Structure formats: structure tokens, C-alpha cells
Amino acid sequence: MHLSTHTWMRPEPLDVTLRRAASLGYTSVELAGEPDRYSIDETKALLKKHDLNCWASVTIMYGTRDLAAVDPTHRKATIDYMKSVVDLGAGLGAEVATVVPCTVGKLHPSSSSHDEWKWVVQGVREVALYAAEKGIRIAIEPLNRFETYLITNISQVLQLIDEVNLPNVGIAFDPFHMNMEEPDMIAALRRCGDKLFDFHLGDNNRLAPGDGVLDWPLIIQTLREIGYKGGLAHEAMPPIDRTPGGGFGSKQLETGPWDVDEGTLQFLKDHASGVLRDDYQTGLMARSAETILPLIR
């Protein structure tokens, strides 16, 4: 296992993100799935500069990105988008593309449950077949009930994997989400077995590992027991303290204008967050490294 980090939590030049990660002992990234933002050649050069690898890419599901959309043009555009995220990772030597099937923050179905499930199975299968040609595994990430209504636990994602019926489809496990949705999170992790393709790092409160109540030594031990050897991707996204005690958000958030597109900004807001301050983001990543690295060395 190795320490990795997502890149979507703070919109900034990739060079800044990679420099921070490398300085804190990270060895790879799970790149935000915005292919138009990253030139393959330039990104390869930056990864080499900082002696980092691209472990995975991940879909960023906002707007009309939704495999369960009623509008077939939205479903087709979502499949095309997911294929472009696969291409991004494949071009950078990634092993995995993490896929969230539906729009984050969409909490109610817009069609019959039968139709939506059928569309998700069809969409994941098409993306996975494409990914197989590129040597990429697809990791489906279940989210908690406050971020999605479809695919919220391990039983559901295993059923999806069974129906898609392709060997390169597995699970991305995020303990922040599964601590809420599973009666026994460790048992759920064991159920993933060799279908665990990716693992995200966030404590029960979505702070960095070690700043919540999750038992990280037990989690890492369980990952070893099931034979997981991949990336552990930092993905802390804490709630913002907007009271006077938190400086009305200024202790965590950038307070001035920031160069960020509206879709990305809305995605951050949908996670009850915003553009994190440089020093705050660095502190979160340092805490993850401090907690996890001694457990995997």
C-alpha cells in the first residue's frame, strides 16, 4: 500500500498540489476527472518533476453528469465524460478510474427505480468495456445517503458489480461514507475482498485520519488481511466553521477572489465546503500522512 491524495479539494495549479504532496511523503495522486484541465504531456512532466505517480483518476459528478438521468442525451454525455476520465488516467499510467454513478447531491430518483438501475448497469458496463481496452480497472464508489440515493452501501455495489459482470469492475471504499451506512464497517471492508480496487482516506467527520474516531490501525490491518496493495487516497473535506469561533470561515477558507470555474465551485459547496486555504489544506494532508505512513511502512 502507498499514500496517495485526491486533487479536487483545492482548485489550484497542479504544480502546487504535487509539490505539497511530495513534500509530505505522498507518492501518488488520484487526479480529479477534468480532462480538459490537464494536458497529458504537461501533467506527465509535472509528475516526473515531483517524483510522483498517477495512481487513479476519479469522476467529478456535478451538473448533468448522471448515469441515471431521465434524458438519454445526458446519459450518453455522462458515459462519454467517464470514458474521457479513463483516457486521462490511462495516458498518465494510472491503474484505476473511480466512478460515482450519479450526480453528487441528487437525493431523489427522477424515474422508476427499475429504469434507473438498468441505465446505471448499462452505463457502467459500457465504460468498463472501454476501460478494459486501456488496461484500467473501474472502481465504483458508494456514497452516503446525504450525497446520493443510489449505491450507498457494499451490498448494493456488489450487486451492481455482479450485474455488470466484467472482471475489471470493483469497489472504491471510503470509510467516511461506509461508517454511516454499514452496521459493521470492518465487516463490510472484508466483504470487498479482491474486488477492492481503491481506498479513500477520511475520518468519520471527514477530517483527516486521526482527527476522528475511526480505528485506523484496525482498518489498515483489515486491508492487509484481504490483500489490498493499492493507493490510500487522502480525501478530507471538513465542514466549515462559519461561526465567530471559526472567524466566520476565514480560518479554513480563502477569503479573496479565486480563479475557479462555476462547476467546480458548486461541487465544493455541495460538500459543505469551499476553496480551502493553502495552510489549512497542507495541515489536513500532513495529518493524514502522520497517521497513515507509520501504519503502512
N, C-alpha and C positions, 0 to 999 in steps of 0.2 A: 504494500500500500504506500501511497505517497500523498503529500499535501498539495492540494490544488485550490484554485479560487475562481468563483464566478467573476465576471467583469461588468455586469449590468447595474450594480448597486450605486455606482457613482459615475455619471457620464463625464468623461474627461479624455484627453489624448491617451491612446493605448500605451504609448511610451511611458507615461506617468504611472499607469496601472501596473505595468510589467516591472518597472523599477522598484516600486513599493513591494510587490510580491517577492521579487528576488532577494531584496534586502532583508526580508523577514523569514527566509528559509523555505519558501514555496518553490515547487519545481515544475508546476504546470498551471494552465488556465483552462477553464470551461468558458468558451467565448460566447458572448451574447449573440443571439441569432439575428443579426442585422447585416446581411451580406453586402448591401450597398455601402456600408460604412467602412468595410475592410478590404483593401487590396491584398490579394494573396501574396504577391511578391513583397510588398512593403511589410506585411504582417510577419512573414517568414523572417525577414531581415531583423525586425524588432525582437522576435522570439530568440533568434540566434544571438543578438546583442546582449540580451539579459540571461542567456543560458537557460531558457525555459522551453517547455514543450506545450503543444496544444493537446490536451487530454480529450476534450469534448467540445461540442457546440450545443446550444440549447435554444429552443424556440421561445420567443418573447410574444406572448399571446394577448394582444390588445386589439382594439378596433373591430374589424370584421374577420379577424383570424379565428376560425372556428370550424372544426370538422363536423360539428353537429348543427351548423347553420341551416335554416329552412331554405334559404336562397341557394340554389345549386351553383351559381356563379361564385358565391362566397366560399363554398366548399372546395370548388376547383382551385380558386385562388389560394386557399389555405394549403392545399396539397402542393401546389407549385411553390409556395413560400417554404414549406417544410423541406422540399427537395433542394431548394437553394441553401438552406441551412446545412443539409447533408453535404452539398458541394463545398460549402465554406470549410467545414471540418475536414473533409477528405483532402482538400487542397493543402491543408496545413498539417496533415499527418495524424489527425485525430482518430480515435478508436470508436467513439460513441457519439451519437446525437440524442440528446434528451428531448423528449416530446411531451408537452402538455396538450391533450387533445382539443380542449375547448378554451374559449376566451376567459382569462382570469377575471373574476368578479361577476361573471354571468351566473346567477344563482337560481334561475328558474328555466325549465325547458320551454322551447318555443315551438315544439311539435310533439308528436306522440313519442313516448319513451321507446317504443319498438323501432320507429323510424330513426330516431337519433342514435340509438345503439348500432343499428345497421350501417348508418353513414360513418360512424366512428370506426367500426371494424373495417369497412371498405377503404376508408382513407388511410388508416394505419397500415393496412396491407399494401396499398399502392406505394406509400412512402418507404416501407420496409423492403419491398422488392427492389425499388430503385437504390436504396442504401446498400443492399447486398451486393449489387454490381460494383459499388465503390469501396467495398470492404468495411462498411460502417455498421455497427450494431445500433439498434433503436432501443432506447430506454424510456419506457412510459412512466411518467411521474404522477402518482395520485396526490391530490391536494386536499386540504381540509375543507369542511363544509361551508366555511365562510368565504372561500375563494372559488369554489365550483360546486355543482350539484351532481356531477357525473365523474365517476372514477375517484372515489375518496378513501379507499382502503385497499389492502393487499388482496383480499378475496376477489374484489372487482377487477383489479388489474390482472390477476392470474386468469380470470375468466376471459378477459379481452385477449390476452396472450394465447390462450387455448383456441379461441375462435379465429384469430388471425392465422395461427398455425404456421409460423415461419421461425426457423431456428435463430434468426438474428434479432428477435424481439424479446426484450426483458424488462427489467424494472429499474427505475431511479428511486431510491429510498431517501426520504427526507424526514429525519426524526422529529423536526418541529411539527410537521403535518401529522405524522403517524402517532405521535404521542397523544394527540387529541382524538384520533379516530379509531385506534386499536385498543381493545381491552388489555392486551399484553403486548407492548411494543417489541420486546425482545423475542417473544414467540413469533410475532409477525415477521421480524427480520430473519429468523431461522427458516420460516416457510419460503422465503425467496430462494434460498439455496443457490444453485448455479445460474438461476435467472436474474440474479442481482448484477446489473451492468454498470451502475453508477450510484454514488452515495454523496449526499449533501450534508453540510455541517451548519447546524443552527440549534441552539438550545430550546428548551420548552417555551421560552419567552421571545424567541428569535433573536436573542442576543448571541454573542459568540459562545462557543463551547466553554464551559467552566463558569459562566455567569448566570446559570440557571440551575435546575435540579436534576437534569439527566445524568445518568451514571456512565460517563464516558469510558472508564476502564472496562466496564461490562460490555458496552457497545463494541469497542474495538476487539475485545476477546471473542465476541459472537461473530464479528466479521471474519476473524481468523478461522473460527470453527467451521464456517460454511465455505471457506476457501476463497474469499474475496481478495483480489490483488490489485484493484484499480485505484482510481483517484478518490480522495476525500475532499470535496469542493466546498470551501468556505462560502456561506450564503447568509450571513447575518444581516437582518434588515429590521432594526429595532423600531418600536413605536417612538414617536417624537413627543418629548415633554414640552407642551405648549403653555405650561403654567409659569408664573413668575419664578418658581424654583429652577426651571429649565431655561430661564432667560427668554421665555416665550418662543422657544425653539432654537434660539441662536446658539446654544451650546452644542447643538448637533447639526444644524443646517447652515448652508451658505446663505448669507443674508442679501448679497448683491445680485445683480443680473447674472444669468448663467446661460451659456450657449448650449441649449438642449432642445431637441425637436419636441413638438407637442405630444406625439405619441409616447415617446419615452417618458416625458414628464408625467403624463397621465398614468402610465404604468407604475411609476414610483408613488404617485398619490394614491392609487388603488391599493398599494401595500401600506397605507397609512404613514407614508414617509415622504421624502423629497430628495433634493440634492444634498448629500451628506458632506459636511466639512472634511477637508483633507486630513486634518489631525484626528478627527473622530473616526473616519474610515480606517486610518492607519492603526488606531488603538484597537478597533474591533479585530482587524486581521492579526495584529500582534497577539491578542488574547487567544485566538484560535490556534495559532502556532504554539504558543506557550502550553496550551492544554493538550494538543494532539501529538505534536512531534515526539515528546518523550514516550508516548504510548506505542509508536509505530517504528521506532528506531531499533 
